[in-house]
Amino acid sequence: MKKAGLLLAFLVFGVVSTSYGQKINPIEVKKVMKQVADWQIAHYSDLYSGREKPHHPLDWTNGALYVGMVKWAAMADDDSYYYWLKDIGEKHDWKLHYRKYHADDHTVGQMYIELYRKFKDEKMLGPTKEQFNFIMYHPAKTSLEWRTPFHQSRWNWCDALFMSPPVWAKLYRITGEKKYLDFMIREYKATTDFLFDKKEGLYYRDQSFMGKLDHGTKIFWSRGNGWVFAGLTNIMNELNPQSREYKYFLRIYKRMAKKLLEIQTPQGHWAMSLLGQEFYPTPETSGSSFYTYGLAWGINKGILDSDIYGTAVKRGWIAMVNHVTKEGMLGYVQPIGAAPGKAWPDKSEVYGTGAFLSAGSEVYKLYGGK
């Protein structure tokens, strides 16, 4: 019955169908990425997840979109994607979002730094450097415990490890100033020591999930761990592979990769509650896209064995493409939340598009794209 329902969803929403036995063609990867990117730009301010109003352009949701969109811009044979992003930065004077310490409001800084790499305009970096310098010299002293006063001034929820740390790593790489890396490492370690379950190789979303069970299983939210896994790759991209800092992140990355291989569903996605496949059969494309991205990146970097992990990437990518409508909308993106929940074939979100474009950027390379 479940298989019949899934097939019906494919037919109703016009999804692209691909066979697991079929070789992935990099030209087709690029084609579907363009389709998804163009659809998202055309529907940038539209509401496809039941929200009452569009996200602010500097909100974390859009920041995650830009992380993937700038990867697509680097692949596209058309600089209009860069200029679409550049226009957003210019309209907001290259400022981060409004909360000084909150990791979510730092996300857009990843896009600013990538645009600096393209255009070499110092004003693109100025506000981020100024704000991060202030944070370094006035660090938050709040507890990592959930629901304590001002607790999100530090990275005490796992999503934060995607939002802010890569900005610090990029600033370090751009400026050569190790103070940015040192601050980021110190805070990242504190968060990992607090939220990482060493036995399972996964992160709790925050302290409130520790010790709780869902249908007898520990609760590890798929997109939450997807944020972490994708963030790890975006951090390691900025570091010297011989450095001790890189090796610290690599250990976490490999531990998570091993676990992700074990718990991928037969359909190719990852369950919204990672250890509860039986209870969360609905596909979810934002977390699964992030895992596909991170695993493909690891193979491309020679970190993961392609014979072991290649099939997981292939199955993951095909599963994601199968939820792209003929118009280019990525469906089955879980709406904003903090825990396993529901997703629908006709609901999407900008961060899901960002995750999909990130995945495509590495799958394209994996299958021979230049």
SULFEN-V922643 format. One record per pair of residues at least 4 apart in sequence whose ideal C-beta (glycine too) atoms are under 8 Angstrom apart, sorted by sequence separation. I is the first residue (numbers start at 0). GAP is how many residues later the second one is. If there is no record, write none. Layout:
BEGIN
i = <I I>
gap = <GAP GAP>
END
This chain:
BEGIN
i = <0 1 2 3 4 5 6 7 8 17 23 24 25 26 27 28 29 30 31 32 33 34 35 36 37 38 39 46 50 54 57 58 59 60 61 62 63 64 65 66 67 68 69 70 71 78 79 80 81 82 83 84 85 86 87 89 101 102 107 108 109 110 111 112 113 114 115 121 124 125 126 127 128 129 130 131 132 133 134 146 151 155 158 159 160 161 163 164 165 166 167 168 169 170 171 177 178 179 180 181 182 183 184 185 186 187 188 189 190 191 196 204 207 212 213 219 220 221 222 223 224 225 226 227 228 229 230 231 232 233 234 238 241 242 243 244 245 246 247 248 249 250 251 252 253 254 255 256 257 258 259 263 264 269 270 275 276 279 283 284 285 286 287 288 289 290 291 292 293 294 295 296 298 303 304 305 308 309 310 311 312 313 314 315 316 317 318 319 323 324 336 342 347 348 349 350 351 352 353 354 355 356 357 358 359 360 361 362 364 9 23 42 46 56 57 75 88 96 98 99 115 118 134 142 145 150 151 154 159 171 174 196 203 212 213 219 235 240 263 264 270 282 297 298 303 323 347 363 8 46 54 55 72 98 114 115 141 144 154 170 171 195 196 203 211 212 238 239 263 264 270 272 297 298 323 324 334 9 46 54 96 97 141 143 195 196 211 238 262 272 298 322 323 333 45 72 96 115 141 142 151 171 194 195 262 270 271 322 333 334 44 71 72 95 96 114 115 141 154 170 171 194 240 270 294 322 333 43 95 96 139 143 145 154 194 208 235 238 259 270 271 298 319 332 69 96 112 141 143 144 145 168 191 194 262 297 298 331 68 69 72 95 111 112 141 143 167 168 171 194 208 262 264 271 331 334 95 111 139 142 167 193 235 270 330 331 335 139 204 234 235 262 268 269 294 298 330 332 334 68 69 112 167 168 203 204 268 271 330 331 332 333 15 68 111 167 203 204 266 268 330 332 202 231 235 269 294 295 330 93 199 201 269 294 329 332 65 108 164 204 268 328 332 163 199 231 232 267 196 202 231 269 291 294 295 65 88 105 164 202 322 329 87 88 164 196 201 329 228 231 291 39 202 290 291 84 88 329 160 228 263 288 227 228 287 291 39 85 93 84 93 160 56 93 95 99 159 224 228 259 287 288 36 93 94 95 154 287 323 81 85 93 153 154 157 56 57 62 92 93 99 100 260 36 56 88 95 99 131 154 155 259 284 81 131 153 154 282 319 57 59 81 153 157 256 33 57 58 155 156 255 256 284 32 36 57 100 127 131 155 319 40 57 66 69 282 55 62 65 69 252 256 288 32 33 65 68 128 160 316 40 63 66 127 135 315 316 36 59 62 65 66 69 135 138 225 29 58 59 62 65 69 157 252 284 61 62 124 128 143 157 158 284 316 57 59 62 135 143 157 256 260 267 268 284 285 286 62 131 134 156 157 221 260 263 267 283 284 285 102 124 156 221 222 224 253 282 283 57 101 143 155 221 252 253 267 268 281 283 312 100 101 155 183 220 221 260 263 267 268 100 102 220 221 256 259 263 266 100 219 220 249 312 112 200 201 218 219 103 106 200 219 102 103 106 109 113 195 216 309 102 105 106 109 112 116 200 201 217 218 105 108 112 115 180 200 216 284 103 188 199 213 216 283 102 106 109 145 184 191 225 229 232 279 281 282 102 105 108 112 145 146 214 222 225 228 232 281 144 145 213 216 221 224 225 228 231 271 292 299 143 157 184 214 222 223 225 226 229 285 288 295 158 162 180 214 222 225 229 232 275 158 161 165 168 172 213 221 225 228 232 285 289 292 296 299 157 160 161 164 168 171 172 220 221 285 288 292 295 299 156 157 160 222 272 284 288 291 295 298 158 161 162 165 168 169 271 286 289 292 157 161 165 168 270 271 285 288 289 292 295 157 160 164 168 271 284 288 291 295 160 271 284 291 161 165 201 199 63 63 66 62 59 222 221 222 223 220 220 221 220 218 218 109 229 213 229 225 208 205 204 204 66 158 156 19 5 60 5 1 47 48 50 68 49 50 64 67 68 71 42 48 63 64 67 70 74 48 63 66 67 70 73 28 35 38 39 60 61 64 65 67 68 71 31 34 38 60 64 67 71 74 23 37 38 60 63 67 70 59 63 66 31 35 23 34 35 67 19 23 35 74 19 54 49 19 47 48 18 47 48 17 47 48 47 17 17 15 16 15 43 14 14 15 14 14 15 39 13 14 9 12 13 13 39 14 36 35 12 35 36 35 32 32 35 32 31 32 14 29 28 32 12 11 12 28 29 28 8 25 28 23 29 28 25 24 25 26 23 25 22>
gap = <4 4 4 4 4 4 4 4 4 4 4 4 4 4 4 4 4 4 4 4 4 4 4 4 4 4 4 4 4 4 4 4 4 4 4 4 4 4 4 4 4 4 4 4 4 4 4 4 4 4 4 4 4 4 4 4 4 4 4 4 4 4 4 4 4 4 4 4 4 4 4 4 4 4 4 4 4 4 4 4 4 4 4 4 4 4 4 4 4 4 4 4 4 4 4 4 4 4 4 4 4 4 4 4 4 4 4 4 4 4 4 4 4 4 4 4 4 4 4 4 4 4 4 4 4 4 4 4 4 4 4 4 4 4 4 4 4 4 4 4 4 4 4 4 4 4 4 4 4 4 4 4 4 4 4 4 4 4 4 4 4 4 4 4 4 4 4 4 4 4 4 4 4 4 4 4 4 4 4 4 4 4 4 4 4 4 4 4 4 4 4 4 4 4 4 4 4 4 4 4 4 4 4 4 4 4 4 4 4 5 5 5 5 5 5 5 5 5 5 5 5 5 5 5 5 5 5 5 5 5 5 5 5 5 5 5 5 5 5 5 5 5 5 5 5 5 5 5 6 6 6 6 6 6 6 6 6 6 6 6 6 6 6 6 6 6 6 6 6 6 6 6 6 6 6 6 6 7 7 7 7 7 7 7 7 7 7 7 7 7 7 7 7 7 8 8 8 8 8 8 8 8 8 8 8 8 8 8 8 8 9 9 9 9 9 9 9 9 9 9 9 9 9 9 9 9 9 10 10 10 10 10 10 10 10 10 10 10 10 10 10 10 10 10 11 11 11 11 11 11 11 11 11 11 11 11 11 11 12 12 12 12 12 12 12 12 12 12 12 12 12 12 12 12 12 12 13 13 13 13 13 13 13 13 13 13 13 14 14 14 14 14 14 14 14 14 14 14 14 15 15 15 15 15 15 15 15 15 15 15 15 15 16 16 16 16 16 16 16 16 16 16 17 17 17 17 17 17 17 18 18 18 18 18 18 18 19 19 19 19 19 19 19 20 20 20 20 20 21 21 21 21 21 21 21 22 22 22 22 22 22 22 23 23 23 23 23 23 24 24 24 25 25 25 25 26 26 26 27 27 27 27 28 28 28 28 29 29 29 30 30 30 31 31 31 31 31 31 31 31 31 31 32 32 32 32 32 32 32 33 33 33 33 33 33 34 34 34 34 34 34 34 34 35 35 35 35 35 35 35 35 35 35 36 36 36 36 36 36 37 37 37 37 37 37 38 38 38 38 38 38 38 38 39 39 39 39 39 39 39 39 40 40 40 40 40 41 41 41 41 41 41 41 42 42 42 42 42 42 42 43 43 43 43 43 43 43 44 44 44 44 44 44 44 44 44 45 45 45 45 45 45 45 45 45 46 46 46 46 46 46 46 46 46 47 47 47 47 47 47 47 47 47 47 47 47 47 48 48 48 48 48 48 48 48 48 48 48 48 49 49 49 49 49 49 49 49 49 50 50 50 50 50 50 50 50 50 50 50 50 51 51 51 51 51 51 51 51 51 51 52 52 52 52 52 52 52 52 53 53 53 53 53 54 54 54 54 54 55 55 55 55 56 56 56 56 56 56 56 56 57 57 57 57 57 57 57 57 57 57 58 58 58 58 58 58 58 58 59 59 59 59 59 59 60 60 60 60 60 60 60 60 60 60 60 60 61 61 61 61 61 61 61 61 61 61 61 61 62 62 62 62 62 62 62 62 62 62 62 62 63 63 63 63 63 63 63 63 63 63 63 63 64 64 64 64 64 64 64 64 64 65 65 65 65 65 65 65 65 65 65 65 65 65 65 65 66 66 66 66 66 66 66 66 66 66 66 66 66 66 67 67 67 67 67 67 67 67 67 67 68 68 68 68 68 68 68 68 68 68 69 69 69 69 69 69 69 69 69 69 69 70 70 70 70 70 70 70 70 70 71 71 71 71 72 72 72 75 98 99 99 100 103 111 112 114 114 117 118 118 119 120 121 124 125 126 128 129 130 132 133 134 167 179 181 248 261 275 277 279 281 284 284 284 285 285 285 285 285 285 286 286 286 286 286 286 286 287 287 287 287 287 287 288 288 288 288 288 288 288 288 288 288 288 289 289 289 289 289 289 289 289 290 290 290 290 290 290 290 291 291 291 292 292 293 293 293 293 294 294 294 294 295 295 297 298 298 298 299 299 299 300 300 300 301 303 304 305 305 306 306 307 308 308 309 310 310 310 311 311 312 312 312 313 313 316 316 317 318 320 320 321 323 324 324 327 328 328 330 330 331 331 332 333 333 334 334 335 336 338 338 339 339 340 341 342 342 342 343 343 344>
END
